[in-house]
Amino acid sequence: METLLRRSPWARTLVRAVAVLGLTILAAAAVVRSTVLDPDFYSDVLEKDRAYQRVYDEVLVGPQTAPVVRDLLGRLPVPVSAVTANIKLVIPPETLRAMGDQQIHVLVGYLEGDRDKLRLTIDLEPLVANISRLGQIYFADAIASLQQRPEPDYTRFSQRVSTLARQLMAGEIPTGGLPSPTLSHGQAVAVTEVLLRLVPASQKPTLRPVVTAALDDGDVASALAAVAPVAVADRLTAAGTELTRSAGGQTWVITTGLAPADDLRKQAHQVRTATRLFHQAVEPTAAVLAVAALILLWSAAPQPPAHRLIPLGWTLTAAATTTVLLMAWVKLTVGSTPYRPPASWPPSAAHLVDDLQTTAVDRLLATAGAAALILLAAGALLVTVGWVWQTRPTARIPLTPRHGLALAAAVSASALVGTTVAPATMTGPALRICQGSSRWCDLRYDELAQLAAHNAMATTANRFISPTQDPDIVGQLNAGVRVLLLDTHHWERPAQITDRIATSDYSPALRRQLTRTLKRVSPYRPGLWLCHSVCGAGALELVPTLRQIGDWLHRHPTEIMTLILQDAISPQETRRAFEEAGLADLLYKPDPDPDRPWPRIGDMIDSGKRLVVFAQRADGPAPWYRNFYRYGMETPFAVRTPAEMTCSPQRGGMDKRLFLLNHFITDGGARRLYAGTVNSRLTVLKRARTCERLRGRPVNFIAVDYATLGDARGAVATLNAERVRAADTASHLRAGT
């Protein structure tokens, strides 16, 4: 064979062509394996183009998408605008990302030939669980949109309240204002009975004291908010049932048995066929032929090492050129957007798909370029060494045939291995996600802004009298809250109720009504509880609630949570409660020195210690249980109007590393109308920036009432984006100096 190659130029040309073809196939296979067949490649493209965020901000809010969204969510008894405005509550970003990752792995498995059919499914359990929360949020939003207005005519008032409740049940936003008269206790009881006609009989005993207490205080909004979700609970349940009816109660099948029918299916089938052929036959054959051809080229070349190195180098260079030409042909053939969405697609969805395809194709071509560059570098090295050996006697170094063979073997092997491995390193792992974003991982805990729920346990969902939040705690976490301000209590005995209420932030009228009601319907209950001033006005068991928090954290391994406890129980009881709830593996131990910088968010997530717990009074004995005001400072919390909000020092002084911005109104309890105003994105940003400038520290926790009203979450994201840009700018300046 060697003799034939030495005598026949055509034979040498054929062997070189086989080597070039084999190397090109190996490079192409490595590129496909590290892009089209790599789940991390797709995840990285989705994160680079902010696909999940754009689904909410662009796709789901479009007029052409709204009917689809409504059908998807089971035709809930709420307007489409309410569905799209609160879609993150039903399909949280974390859930959407998990769904996307699941479909990516299924698709890659199909393309690799591990699955005979492409069966994309979505687990509807978390969606169905959030449907009732969406209803509660809608009713709260609708009530908050009304303007309070006195209406002294009691008969007219009673009729108006009944009409408002029925409008809410019908999914309509009431118009004409929310009456707010002063009622006698007897009138409050009478109106309560009018409202309770709308709810099932089994719910009336539970709701009656809640509604009466709200009406006694003239708080019609809280009364309606308590009644409306219960009144439509059967419709909300039906919506969830409809979603799971055809899927056995667990999953929703999107597509089954994908076959080459339309353009998209045909392309997927073609890719699957090509990848299976490559894996099973083409790639192994190409590897064998490429290695054999390179060995033959070396053996058949003239004896001096230089005469052997140069042809071998040109062969590697030709393979690099062929790889580039192949990728150029692919680019010209398929373009930047291989798949054209149908004309029936909403423009926002089509634009997102086009952007994702463009990014994916660019990444694929860049990966191919890296593989070609490795072949080119290896070929250039061999050609250069051979040329120097032949033409520069003065630069000649001892290069025996054995040395030449070793050099050729090492460079060729490096080229083969590099061409196979480098594409995978080019794509790399998927972007890290920290607190819902790939951009926050390098921020320290004391640099990150987070949304906090004031009195997070006092919710409409859990039927607290005078609630401060609407969805339950899990619903708040799904809506973007990452800091929970919770009050731990023992249940008050009758003799303690009056004293506790006297020091609460309830209005005088509500205090009087609570005293009467609680003595009658709220007997003492032992144990540890989460309550707002008075456990009889609403309470959650502490340990089960902590378990819910732990379960949520375990389902969301890239998230960090913080609890700030207004602790009316002992530190020892708190420690036992956290241990009983099984949270020991999550608890973060702050540095004993409160002046030390906190770790990066990414490092905390890597450590697994993702739950930070502070107390307003206690400081230990558990090392994870620290007094907040040793580490943090705050703004005033007893504010009756938005105009009274200031950046003045409160507890914690002025020089702590953590900064709690109390951004809520305490005018005899939480008020939705105030929350709808102060929770706006611009209002939150303006106050946060002002307080940061005056205090010289970034705001870390923005505590609000009714966290799902307004856009405080958007303000938090804006603050964090500004801090990332500032950190990048500072890093570039340091590098420049």
Sequence and secondary structure as in RCSB ss.txt:
>XXXX:A:sequence
METLLRRSPWARTLVRAVAVLGLTILAAAAVVRSTVLDPDFYSDVLEKDRAYQRVYDEVLVGPQTAPVVRDLLGR
LPVPVSAVTANIKLVIPPETLRAMGDQQIHVLVGYLEGDRDKLRLTIDLEPLVANISRLGQIYFADAIASLQQRP
EPDYTRFSQRVSTLARQLMAGEIPTGGLPSPTLSHGQAVAVTEVLLRLVPASQKPTLRPVVTAALDDGDVASALA
AVAPVAVADRLTAAGTELTRSAGGQTWVITTGLAPADDLRKQAHQVRTATRLFHQAVEPTAAVLAVAALILLWSA
APQPPAHRLIPLGWTLTAAATTTVLLMAWVKLTVGSTPYRPPASWPPSAAHLVDDLQTTAVDRLLATAGAAALIL
LAAGALLVTVGWVWQTRPTARIPLTPRHGLALAAAVSASALVGTTVAPATMTGPALRICQGSSRWCDLRYDELAQ
LAAHNAMATTANRFISPTQDPDIVGQLNAGVRVLLLDTHHWERPAQITDRIATSDYSPALRRQLTRTLKRVSPYR
PGLWLCHSVCGAGALELVPTLRQIGDWLHRHPTEIMTLILQDAISPQETRRAFEEAGLADLLYKPDPDPDRPWPR
IGDMIDSGKRLVVFAQRADGPAPWYRNFYRYGMETPFAVRTPAEMTCSPQRGGMDKRLFLLNHFITDGGARRLYA
GTVNSRLTVLKRARTCERLRGRPVNFIAVDYATLGDARGAVATLNAERVRAADTASHLRAGT
>XXXX:A:secstr
 HHHHHH HHHHHHHHHHHHHHHHHHHHHHHHHHTTT HHHHHHHHHHTTHHHHIIIIITTSTTTHHHHHHHTT 
 SS HHHHHHTHHHHS HHHHHHHHHHHHHHHHHHHTTS SS  EEEE HHHHHHHHHHHHHHHHHHHHTS EE 
   HHHHHHHHHHHHHHHHTT    S EE     HHHHHHHHHHHHTTS GGGHHHHHHHHHHHHHTT HHHHHH
HHHHHHTHHHHHHHHHHHHHTTTTTEEEEE S  S SHHHHHHHHHHHHHHHIIIIIHHHHHHHHHHHHHHHHHH
S SSHHHHHHHHHHHHHHHHHHHHHHHHHHHHHH S SS   TTS HHHHHHHHHHHHHHHHHHHHHHHHHHHHH
HHHHHHHHHHHHHHHH GGG     HHHHHHHHHHHHHHHHHHHHHHHHHHH S    BTTBSSSTTSBTTT  E
EEETTTT BTTTT SS SBSS HHHHHHTT  EEEEEEEE   HHHHHHHHHTSSS HHHHHHHHHHHHHH    
 SEEEESS GGG EEEHHHHHHHHHHHHHH TT  EEEEEEE S HHHHHHHHHHTT TTTB    SSTTS   B
HHHHHHHT  EEEEESS   SSTTEEEHHHHEEE     SSGGG      TT S  SEEEEE    SSS  HHHH
HHHTSHHHHHHHHHHHHHHHSS   EEEESSTTSTTHHHHHHHHHHHHHHHHHHHHHHHHH 
